[in-house]
Amino acid sequence: MRPPTALTIAGSDPSGGAGFQADLKTFTALGVYGTTAITAVIAQNTRGVQSVTPMTAEDVQSQLTSVLDDIPLDATKLGMLTSAEVVAAVAETMAARAGQFGTVVLDPVMVATSGDELLPRQAAQNLRELLLPLVHVITPNLPEAAKLLDAEVAPDVETMQEQAVRLQQLGPAVVVLKGGHHDDDEVFDVVAHPGGVDLLRAERVRTRATHGTGCTLSAAIAAQYARIAMVRSAGPDALGALAATMDASHERIGESEAGDDLAAVGAGRDFLQRALIGGAAYDLSFAPEQGHGPVDHLVTVARREPGGHTASA
């Protein structure tokens, strides 16, 4: 028996809070074997980005081929895609090897929290036209959704719901439109899925430790799809065992495809919420007040306390 597997196609973060490093930590914390295809070597830390060295489309395609030729995948997470050529190469490989990527979750890294655009215009167009029809889930924040739709940023939940449905029409079966840019005490995410539109709530964690939240959420959702795929192949008894570990949405597993979608998204959000709470207590940076620290990707991992005792977060 093999473990559930997932691939992350993303840039790097040497400080470990975002990019493929955060994705691998998330996969591991959720019991999923992680593989990578690196799109850019990025010098960054909790205080900002210092430099970006993009990989060529050929570099990325070679990495994808290496993984696909050797390891069966249950899920794939797409993160930072640095150029129009890289987007096109990923889309070409996904189309040529349809079904070999498992469930594909796209985090459209297009707009920074500061409002700066992170994806060139042609790359954004390729993402919209070439990639969206090939992915199962997309997890945009409010500015990214607006950019994909050439619309204004959604000011309220009603507009978020409308935009989520419009994004579905571009290809993805599931749209997780993140409402974190609103500053309410509750965070509202809109999930459009084959069964309708749901509004998911969570208490806002007031913390500066928000570096890599988008990477972590999309990786966690991909990991949950990988777990569902593996357990489904093992039979109904294993499916029930998985359901017991997957937050308040677990009762939907096995009901329908839409039920699996809500279970995976709900469990991914639950992991991020716990990681945010844990990260709020971190003290990693020399100057924590100048940047944004990482979330706690180890929140599910047993830890050894001073004195030799083992504790689980």
N, C-alpha and C positions, 0 to 999 in steps of 0.2 A: 504494500500500500504506500502511495506517495502522499506528501502533504499537499494542501491546496497551494496554488502558485499564482503569482502576479508579476507583471512587468510594469516598470515605471519608465516613461520616456520624458525626460526632464533635464533641466540644468542643475548645476551643483551649488552647494552652500558649504564652504569649508568650516563655518561656525556651527553647522549641524542642525540648525533650526528649520530650514526650508529645503526646497529642491529634492533631489533624489535621496539625499541623506535622511531627510524627514520621512520620505515615503518608505524607505527600507526599515526605519525604526517602527513606523506604524504597522507595516506588514508583519514584522516580527512580533510586535506586542500583541497582535491579533492572531498569531499562530499560522501565518502565511509565509511561504518561502518566496523571497523577493529576487527579481532580476532587474537589470537596468539597461537602458540605452541613453547615453549622455548627449544632450544637444548643445551644451555650452559649459565651459569652465568659467565660473564666476567667482571673483574675489569679492566677498561680502561678509558682513557680520551683523550684529544686532543694531549697529549704528548707520548702516547704509551699504550701498554697492560701490566698490572701488574700480572694478574693471570687469569686462565681459569679453571672453574669447569664444566666438561661436564655432561649433563643429560644422563641417561641410555636409551637404545632403548625402554625399557618398559615405562619409564617416557614420552618419546616423543609420543609413540603410544597411551598412555592413554589420553594425551592432545588432540590428533587428534580425538580420538573417542568421547570425550566430546563435541567438537565443531560440528563434523559431525552428531551426534545424535540429535542435537538441532537446529542448524542454517544452513539454505541453503546458499551455497556459490556460488558467481558469478566468483570469481578468487582466485588464490592462488599464493603467492610469496615464493619461496624457497631460503633461504640464507645460512648461515653457518651451515653445517652438520658435526658434529665433529668427527665421527668415521665410520668405515665400517659397524658396527652394526646399527647405526642410519640411515645411507643411505639405508641399506637393509630394515629396518623397515618402513621407509617412502615409499619406492617403493612398499613394500608388501601391505601397507594400500591403496595406490593409485590404485594398480591393483585390489584389492578386492572390492574397492568402486569406481570403474570407473564412471566418470561423476559427482560425488558429490563434486569435488574440483573446478569446473568451469574451466576457462582457466588458465593453470599453467605456470608461468614464473619462470625460474631457473636462479639465479645469482650464478654461480659456484665459490664460495669463495675458491680458491685453492692456489693462489699466492699473497703475499703481495706486496705493492708498492716497498718495499725494496728488493724484490726478494725471500724472505723467503717462504718456502712451508708451507701452513696452513692446508693441508689435507693429512693424512697418505696415503701411496701408495695404500693399499688395499681399502681404502675409495674412493680414486680417481678412481680406477678400477670399484668399484661398481657403482659409480656415472655415469661413462661412459656406463657401460653395462646394469645396471638395471634402472636408472632414465631417461637417455636421451630419450629412446624410449617412455616414458610416458608423457613428457612435450611438451607444444606447442611452447614455446619461451625460448631461452637461450641467456644470455647477457654477454659473456666472455670479459675480456680485452685481450690484445695481448699475454701476457705470459700464461694466462689460456687457450686460444685457442691452443697455441703451445703445452701445456702439454696434452690437450685432444687428440691432433692429433699425439703426439710424433714427433713434427716437430720443426724447428727453428722459432723464433719469426718473424712475418711478417715485413719486412723492408719497405714495400711500399703498396700503395693502391691496386695494381694489385694482390699482394700476399694475401692481406687481403680478396679480393673477392674470390680467389681460396679457401682459408681456410674456409670462411663462407659457401661455397657450400659443402665442404667436411664435415663440422660439421652437415649440414642438413642431410647428408646421414646416420648419426648416430641416427637420430630419430626426432629431433625437426622440425616442419614446418617452424619456423621463427628463424633466427640467427641474433642477433644484435651484431656485432663484433666492439667493442669500440676502437677507435684509439687515445685515450687520451695520451697514452705513447709516441707518437710522439710529438715533441716540435714545431710544426708549429703554425703560427698565427691562422690558421683555424683548427678546430677539424673535422676529417673525420670519420664517422661511416658507416660501410657497413651493409646493411640489406638484407639478403637473405630470400625470402618469396615465397609462392606458385606461384606468378606471375612473378618472376625473381629476379634480384639483383639491389638494389638501393643504391646510395651513398648520404648520408645526411651530410650536412655541418653545422657548427656553429662557430661563432667567439670565439676564446679561451679567457676565463676570466682569466687574470693573477692575481692569488690570492693564499694565503696559506690556505684559508678556503675550503679545499677539503675533509675533514673527512666525510665519509659516502656517497660519491657521487654514488658509485656502488649500495649501498642499496637503496638510494633514487630513482635512475633511474629505477631499476627493480620494486620497489614498485609503482612508478608512472605509469609505463606501465601496471602493474596488475590492478591498480585502474581504468585506462581508459578502459580496457577490461570489468571490472565489470560494469562500467557506460554504455558501449555499450550494454552489455547483458541485463541490466535492461530496458533500453529505447527501445531496440528491442522488448521486451515482451509487451511494452506499445503501440506499433503501429507506423506507419510512421510519424505522426505529431510530436510525441515526438522525433523521430530520427532526424528530421530536427532541432528541438530545441537544441539537443545535438551537432549536427554538427557545430552550430554557435559558440560553446565555445571551439573548439578543433583545434586551430592553422591552419597553411596553408594546412595541410593534410585533413581538415575536409570534403572537397568535395568528398573524396573517400569513406566516410562512406556509407554503403548501396549498393555500386556498386557490391561488391563481398567479399568473405572471405579475399582475399588478400588486398582489400581496407580497411577493418576493421583493418587488421594487421598494415598497414602503418599509418592509422589514430591513432591507439593506441600508436605505437612507436613514431610517430612524436609529439603527444601531451605530452607523457612522457618526451621526450627530451626537449621540450619547457619548461615544469615545472622545470626540473633540471637547465636549462640555467638561468631562472629567479631566482631560489633559489641560484645559484652560485653568481650572481650579487648582490643579497641582502646580502648574507653571507660575501661578501668581505668587507662590511661596519661594520660587527659585531666586538665588542671588549669584548669578554667573559672571556678569560683565564687570569690568573695572569701573564703568560709569553707567550704572543702570538707568539713571535719570535722563541720559542723553539718547537712548535708543529704545528698541522694543525687543524684549527677551523672548525666548522660545516657549512653547507650551511643553508640558511634561509628557513626552512620548513613552515614558517608562511607567505610566500610571497603572498598567495591568501587571507589571513585573514585580515578583517578590524581591525584596531588598534586605540586605543584611545590616542591621542596626549596630551601633557601638555596643560592644559586649558580646557580639556573636549571635544575637537573636535575629530571626528572620521575620520580616513583616511584609505584608502585601498591601499595596496602596488601595 
